[in-house]
Amino acid sequence: MDIDDDGYPDLPVANWDRSPSWVYWGPDFSARSEINQGNILPMWANGMFLGDLDDDGELEISVGDELNCEVGSHTNSYIFGYAGGRQFSVEDAICYPYSCGAQSLQMADFNNDGYLDIVIANYQDYETENPEINSYIFLGPGPFWAKEPAFALPTFGGHLTSVADLNGDRFLDIVFSSNRDTTRGWETELLIFWGHENGTYGVWDTTRLPVCNNWENQVVDLNRDGWLDIIVVNGKDNDGYYTADRI
């Protein structure tokens, strides 16, 4: 997307372990700016997404913050606004406990009201090492920092999400990558939460697909039959062997 409105697409990059995250500026990507200016927030950044959350005509960047050295996974995730001059500032946040080992803050209009909402995928509470914690949907418009979530979605070591209308009913579905759970270890299940006309999501309408140590997924119509397919990126199984990615 074109963040600075110069007619060229730009490239945001999330870097982990307190390393700076950047936007590389188009058209040749030779210039870059830190998103978290001066690394004032000691972020372990994951899963950036872009959208106009406050409907002001400017793009915001949402960044999942997995943990930091001061508070572990009990940390907020942040939304950065474009401040002009290829600079950024913190505008909003999803706060702990709703952000806990966060992997991504994806934007989409889940309830079809014209405002972008946020789904946050949480990995685990590092204090308890429990990966079976909730991920959440927050309904827009923002600010989000003081909001209660609209839906709590139980996930298994939640990682990057994909959002798309998978079954052609005109409602957005959410695909959660699952990294691990407490009973099955790495050999767990990817979760699809199906969308509905009234904008609700819950465990009462899900599909589960087998995965191993699943890090991310993407949806695309690979065979051009008019239906979206799911690509999953797997890691190791419970015996420590790396497994095949799946479609």
ZAKELO-735192 format. One record per residue (C-alpha): residue number from 1; residue in three letters; chain; y, x, z. Coordinates in nm, 3 decimals. Layout:
REM residues N
REC   nr  rest  kette        Y        X        Z
REC  NUM   ALA      A        Y        X        Z
...
***
This chain:
REM residues 247
REC   nr  rest  kette        Y        X        Z
REC    1   MET      A    0.000    0.000    0.000
REC    2   ASP      A    0.362    0.101   -0.054
REC    3   ILE      A    0.500    0.156    0.297
REC    4   ASP      A    0.843    0.300    0.212
REC    5   ASP      A    0.905    0.063   -0.082
REC    6   ASP      A    0.953    0.338   -0.341
REC    7   GLY      A    0.710    0.191   -0.591
REC    8   TYR      A    0.422    0.426   -0.508
REC    9   PRO      A    0.117    0.360   -0.289
REC   10   ASP      A    0.092    0.566    0.029
REC   11   LEU      A   -0.215    0.685    0.222
REC   12   PRO      A   -0.247    0.649    0.602
REC   13   VAL      A   -0.512    0.868    0.768
REC   14   ALA      A   -0.647    0.822    1.124
REC   15   ASN      A   -0.756    1.142    1.299
REC   16   TRP      A   -0.966    1.153    1.615
REC   17   ASP      A   -0.958    1.364    1.936
REC   18   ARG      A   -0.580    1.362    1.992
REC   19   SER      A   -0.514    1.509    1.648
REC   20   PRO      A   -0.206    1.379    1.464
REC   21   SER      A   -0.253    1.083    1.232
REC   22   TRP      A   -0.053    1.083    0.912
REC   23   VAL      A    0.087    0.886    0.625
REC   24   TYR      A    0.069    1.085    0.302
REC   25   TRP      A    0.346    0.969    0.071
REC   26   GLY      A    0.293    0.878   -0.294
REC   27   PRO      A    0.294    0.953   -0.578
REC   28   ASP      A    0.149    1.304   -0.527
REC   29   PHE      A    0.073    1.290   -0.149
REC   30   SER      A    0.223    1.635   -0.091
REC   31   ALA      A    0.462    1.506    0.180
REC   32   ARG      A    0.342    1.350    0.504
REC   33   SER      A    0.476    1.201    0.827
REC   34   GLU      A    0.318    1.162    1.168
REC   35   ILE      A    0.257    0.802    1.262
REC   36   ASN      A    0.248    0.877    1.634
REC   37   GLN      A    0.569    1.083    1.634
REC   38   GLY      A    0.531    1.399    1.840
REC   39   ASN      A    0.189    1.276    1.958
REC   40   ILE      A    0.364    1.096    2.245
REC   41   LEU      A    0.055    0.877    2.286
REC   42   PRO      A   -0.257    1.094    2.335
REC   43   MET      A   -0.462    0.887    2.093
REC   44   TRP      A   -0.815    0.920    1.962
REC   45   ALA      A   -0.725    0.716    1.656
REC   46   ASN      A   -0.968    0.499    1.462
REC   47   GLY      A   -0.962    0.234    1.193
REC   48   MET      A   -0.609    0.197    1.056
REC   49   PHE      A   -0.504   -0.121    0.876
REC   50   LEU      A   -0.174   -0.229    0.719
REC   51   GLY      A    0.002   -0.563    0.700
REC   52   ASP      A    0.327   -0.747    0.769
REC   53   LEU      A    0.244   -0.880    1.114
REC   54   ASP      A    0.593   -1.004    1.204
REC   55   ASP      A    0.681   -1.142    0.859
REC   56   ASP      A    0.991   -0.922    0.825
REC   57   GLY      A    0.903   -0.778    0.485
REC   58   GLU      A    0.801   -0.439    0.631
REC   59   LEU      A    0.446   -0.315    0.674
REC   60   GLU      A    0.304   -0.235    1.017
REC   61   ILE      A    0.014    0.003    1.084
REC   62   SER      A   -0.246   -0.099    1.343
REC   63   VAL      A   -0.444    0.182    1.505
REC   64   GLY      A   -0.749    0.152    1.729
REC   65   ASP      A   -0.729    0.397    2.023
REC   66   GLU      A   -1.081    0.480    2.140
REC   67   LEU      A   -0.989    0.680    2.450
REC   68   ASN      A   -0.759    0.940    2.597
REC   69   CYS      A   -0.803    1.210    2.859
REC   70   GLU      A   -0.592    1.034    3.124
REC   71   VAL      A   -0.758    0.694    3.136
REC   72   GLY      A   -1.076    0.724    2.927
REC   73   SER      A   -1.153    0.413    2.725
REC   74   HIS      A   -0.923    0.199    2.945
REC   75   THR      A   -0.641    0.248    2.698
REC   76   ASN      A   -0.424    0.034    2.474
REC   77   SER      A   -0.437    0.022    2.096
REC   78   TYR      A   -0.109    0.029    1.910
REC   79   ILE      A    0.087   -0.120    1.624
REC   80   PHE      A    0.344    0.107    1.463
REC   81   GLY      A    0.638   -0.020    1.262
REC   82   TYR      A    0.812    0.156    0.976
REC   83   ALA      A    1.154    0.265    1.101
REC   84   GLY      A    1.292    0.391    0.766
REC   85   GLY      A    1.334    0.748    0.655
REC   86   ARG      A    0.958    0.791    0.658
REC   87   GLN      A    0.953    0.758    1.036
REC   88   PHE      A    0.753    0.525    1.263
REC   89   SER      A    0.792    0.371    1.607
REC   90   VAL      A    0.564    0.181    1.845
REC   91   GLU      A    0.629   -0.193    1.809
REC   92   ASP      A    0.336   -0.369    1.976
REC   93   ALA      A   -0.005   -0.319    2.136
REC   94   ILE      A   -0.339   -0.474    2.218
REC   95   CYS      A   -0.373   -0.385    2.584
REC   96   TYR      A   -0.669   -0.292    2.805
REC   97   PRO      A   -0.903   -0.466    2.893
REC   98   TYR      A   -0.899   -0.626    2.547
REC   99   SER      A   -0.877   -0.278    2.395
REC  100   CYS      A   -1.169   -0.072    2.532
REC  101   GLY      A   -1.307    0.212    2.322
REC  102   ALA      A   -1.142    0.045    2.022
REC  103   GLN      A   -1.258    0.134    1.672
REC  104   SER      A   -1.028   -0.080    1.459
REC  105   LEU      A   -0.757   -0.345    1.457
REC  106   GLN      A   -0.800   -0.535    1.133
REC  107   MET      A   -0.546   -0.788    1.010
REC  108   ALA      A   -0.623   -1.119    0.837
REC  109   ASP      A   -0.520   -1.484    0.858
REC  110   PHE      A   -0.829   -1.621    1.031
REC  111   ASN      A   -0.699   -1.972    1.105
REC  112   ASN      A   -0.511   -2.027    0.777
REC  113   ASP      A   -0.172   -2.087    0.938
REC  114   GLY      A    0.018   -1.835    0.725
REC  115   TYR      A    0.039   -1.564    0.995
REC  116   LEU      A   -0.166   -1.248    1.014
REC  117   ASP      A   -0.404   -1.229    1.310
REC  118   ILE      A   -0.588   -0.927    1.454
REC  119   VAL      A   -0.957   -0.866    1.520
REC  120   ILE      A   -1.021   -0.566    1.746
REC  121   ALA      A   -1.364   -0.400    1.742
REC  122   ASN      A   -1.454   -0.239    2.076
REC  123   TYR      A   -1.722    0.030    2.109
REC  124   GLN      A   -1.794    0.075    2.478
REC  125   ASP      A   -1.654    0.115    2.826
REC  126   TYR      A   -1.692    0.489    2.882
REC  127   GLU      A   -1.688    0.450    3.261
REC  128   THR      A   -2.001    0.235    3.261
REC  129   GLU      A   -2.133    0.360    2.924
REC  130   ASN      A   -2.198   -0.003    2.837
REC  131   PRO      A   -2.172   -0.074    2.461
REC  132   GLU      A   -2.234   -0.447    2.499
REC  133   ILE      A   -1.875   -0.551    2.549
REC  134   ASN      A   -1.661   -0.809    2.376
REC  135   SER      A   -1.451   -0.763    2.070
REC  136   TYR      A   -1.161   -1.007    2.029
REC  137   ILE      A   -0.951   -1.212    1.789
REC  138   PHE      A   -0.578   -1.251    1.860
REC  139   LEU      A   -0.387   -1.515    1.666
REC  140   GLY      A   -0.047   -1.439    1.519
REC  141   PRO      A    0.239   -1.428    1.506
REC  142   GLY      A    0.304   -1.142    1.749
REC  143   PRO      A    0.407   -0.985    1.971
REC  144   PHE      A    0.046   -0.934    2.079
REC  145   TRP      A    0.084   -0.717    2.389
REC  146   ALA      A    0.123   -1.015    2.625
REC  147   LYS      A   -0.118   -1.251    2.449
REC  148   GLU      A   -0.458   -1.370    2.560
REC  149   PRO      A   -0.727   -1.350    2.291
REC  150   ALA      A   -0.821   -1.669    2.112
REC  151   PHE      A   -1.188   -1.571    2.082
REC  152   ALA      A   -1.416   -1.325    2.261
REC  153   LEU      A   -1.699   -1.206    2.036
REC  154   PRO      A   -1.995   -1.022    2.197
REC  155   THR      A   -2.074   -0.709    1.995
REC  156   PHE      A   -2.313   -0.413    2.015
REC  157   GLY      A   -2.113   -0.092    2.021
REC  158   GLY      A   -1.864   -0.249    1.780
REC  159   HIS      A   -1.737   -0.032    1.496
REC  160   LEU      A   -1.537   -0.090    1.180
REC  161   THR      A   -1.516   -0.447    1.055
REC  162   SER      A   -1.502   -0.603    0.712
REC  163   VAL      A   -1.333   -0.939    0.657
REC  164   ALA      A   -1.412   -1.151    0.352
REC  165   ASP      A   -1.535   -1.495    0.243
REC  166   LEU      A   -1.903   -1.403    0.208
REC  167   ASN      A   -2.049   -1.749    0.148
REC  168   GLY      A   -1.780   -1.897   -0.076
REC  169   ASP      A   -1.665   -2.171    0.162
REC  170   ARG      A   -1.299   -2.048    0.153
REC  171   PHE      A   -1.305   -1.934    0.518
REC  172   LEU      A   -1.297   -1.572    0.628
REC  173   ASP      A   -1.610   -1.420    0.778
REC  174   ILE      A   -1.614   -1.106    0.997
REC  175   VAL      A   -1.878   -0.834    0.964
REC  176   PHE      A   -1.905   -0.607    1.271
REC  177   SER      A   -2.079   -0.273    1.241
REC  178   SER      A   -2.303   -0.218    1.546
REC  179   ASN      A   -2.353    0.137    1.670
REC  180   ARG      A   -2.597    0.083    1.959
REC  181   ASP      A   -2.696   -0.149    2.243
REC  182   THR      A   -2.846   -0.106    2.588
REC  183   THR      A   -3.195   -0.244    2.518
REC  184   ARG      A   -3.266   -0.133    2.160
REC  185   GLY      A   -3.070    0.191    2.154
REC  186   TRP      A   -2.958    0.298    1.805
REC  187   GLU      A   -3.185    0.045    1.631
REC  188   THR      A   -2.966   -0.260    1.661
REC  189   GLU      A   -2.814   -0.539    1.449
REC  190   LEU      A   -2.506   -0.577    1.234
REC  191   LEU      A   -2.328   -0.902    1.319
REC  192   ILE      A   -2.169   -1.155    1.084
REC  193   PHE      A   -1.946   -1.413    1.252
REC  194   TRP      A   -1.902   -1.700    1.007
REC  195   GLY      A   -1.561   -1.861    0.959
REC  196   HIS      A   -1.488   -2.234    0.984
REC  197   GLU      A   -1.223   -2.480    0.871
REC  198   ASN      A   -1.075   -2.508    1.221
REC  199   GLY      A   -1.044   -2.128    1.249
REC  200   THR      A   -1.305   -2.087    1.523
REC  201   TYR      A   -1.562   -1.808    1.566
REC  202   GLY      A   -1.847   -1.765    1.811
REC  203   VAL      A   -2.206   -1.664    1.877
REC  204   TRP      A   -2.315   -2.017    1.786
REC  205   ASP      A   -2.279   -1.928    1.415
REC  206   THR      A   -2.381   -1.570    1.343
REC  207   THR      A   -2.621   -1.379    1.121
REC  208   ARG      A   -2.786   -1.056    1.236
REC  209   LEU      A   -2.912   -0.782    1.006
REC  210   PRO      A   -3.112   -0.472    1.113
REC  211   VAL      A   -2.918   -0.142    1.121
REC  212   CYS      A   -2.949    0.198    1.288
REC  213   ASN      A   -2.654    0.366    1.459
REC  214   ASN      A   -2.428    0.179    1.215
REC  215   TRP      A   -2.082    0.334    1.176
REC  216   GLU      A   -1.915    0.117    0.915
REC  217   ASN      A   -1.967   -0.141    0.645
REC  218   GLN      A   -1.798   -0.248    0.325
REC  219   VAL      A   -1.827   -0.566    0.119
REC  220   VAL      A   -1.818   -0.567   -0.262
REC  221   ASP      A   -1.992   -0.747   -0.548
REC  222   LEU      A   -2.212   -0.456   -0.661
REC  223   ASN      A   -2.433   -0.643   -0.908
REC  224   ARG      A   -2.156   -0.868   -1.047
REC  225   ASP      A   -2.336   -1.191   -0.970
REC  226   GLY      A   -2.031   -1.351   -0.810
REC  227   TRP      A   -2.147   -1.292   -0.450
REC  228   LEU      A   -2.028   -1.021   -0.215
REC  229   ASP      A   -2.283   -0.767   -0.100
REC  230   ILE      A   -2.270   -0.558    0.221
REC  231   ILE      A   -2.299   -0.180    0.227
REC  232   VAL      A   -2.387   -0.035    0.568
REC  233   VAL      A   -2.351    0.329    0.674
REC  234   ASN      A   -2.627    0.422    0.920
REC  235   GLY      A   -2.688    0.721    1.146
REC  236   LYS      A   -2.997    0.809    1.347
REC  237   ASP      A   -3.287    0.600    1.474
REC  238   ASN      A   -3.431    0.607    1.825
REC  239   ASP      A   -3.648    0.907    1.736
REC  240   GLY      A   -3.343    1.107    1.635
REC  241   TYR      A   -3.411    1.093    1.260
REC  242   TYR      A   -3.127    1.007    1.027
REC  243   THR      A   -3.191    0.688    0.834
REC  244   ALA      A   -3.102    0.558    0.490
REC  245   ASP      A   -2.784    0.366    0.428
REC  246   ARG      A   -2.850    0.012    0.313
REC  247   ILE      A   -2.722   -0.256    0.081
***
